[in-house]
Amino acid sequence: MKANEYTKIKINPFAVTRDLREFDKETGNIYETVAILSKRANQIASELKDDFQERVKDFTTHQTQDVFEENQENVEQVELARFYEQLPKPAVMAIHEFENNEIYHKLPEN
């Protein structure tokens, strides 16, 4: 999922008190739920990092001598950085997906 798709989802970016019993209903174990959420948060963070690096690559591929062009690029870089700073944290996104049953998970077979 790209960063633009995460902005379409309305997620409260602030800390919210949650009922722990809601988290262990599906798995039966709060620790399994935390492991699932942490893995999904790492996936989201990796996707966002890759997307950010892809967008920043445009700024680093060419060197400009003109001061005006350099200032324009700096403004674009600042806007890009602000966009990613305003996104909710990956853990909050993972919790949102878990609450809406958007995460597929299964236990490994022994």
N, C-alpha and C positions, 0 to 999 in steps of 0.2 A: 504494500500500500504506500503510495507516495504522500509526501507531506501535505499536499493540497487536499487529499482525501481526508486527512485527519482534521483539517480545519472545518470541514463540512459537518463533522459530528460535534454536537454541542455538549462539551464536557466541562464540568466545573473544575477549574484548575487549582482550587484551594483545598486544603485539608478538610475532610468531612468525617465526622464520627460515623462509624459503620457497625452494624450488628454482626458479631463474629459467627453467630449461628446461621446466618444467611450464607456464609462462605463455606461452611463444612456440610451443608445439606447435600450437595451434589457428589462430593467425594467421600464424605463420611469422616474426613480427617483434615483438620485445619492445616497440618504441616504439608500434606499433599497439595492442598490448594495454594499455599504460599509458594511451593516449588513450581507449580504450574504458572502462577502469576509472575514469578521472577524470570522464568524461561521466556515467557511471552514478552515481558518488558525488555529483556535483552534483545529479542528479535526486533521489536519496534525501534529500539535505540540504534541497532545496527542498520535498519532500513533508513532511518532518518539521517544517520551519519553518511551513508552512501549517497543519498539524495543530495545532501548538503555539499559533499565533496564534488559531486558531478556539476552542481551549479557554480561552485567556486572555481572550478577548472576554467571556465570561460574568462575569468578575471586574470588568471595567472599564465595563460598561454601566450599572450602578446605583451610586449613592453612598449609603452607609449612615451614619446618625448614631449608631447604637448601637455602643458600644465592644465589646460581646460579639460581635456579628455581624462586626465588623471583624476581631477576633482570630481568629474561626472562618475567615473568608475567607483571612487570612494563612496559617493552618495548611494550608488546601487549596492555596494557591499554592505553598507550600514543598514539599508532597508532589508536586505536578505538576512542579516544577522538578527535584526529585530523580529522578523517574521518567525525565525526558528526559536527565538527566546520566548515569544508569546505562546508557543504551543504548550499544551499541558505536558507534564513529565511522563515518560514512558510507563512508569508504574501506575499512574492514574489512568492512562489509556488502557492498560491491561486489565485493571479492575473494572473499568467501564465495559470492556468486551466480555469479561467473565460474567458480570451481572446481567448482560443481555444475551447470554448463551451464544456468543460469537466465537468462542475458543473451543476447538476440537482437541480432546486429549484422551489418551487411554493408557492403562497400566501396561508395562512391558510384561510379556509372558515369561515365566521362569522355567 
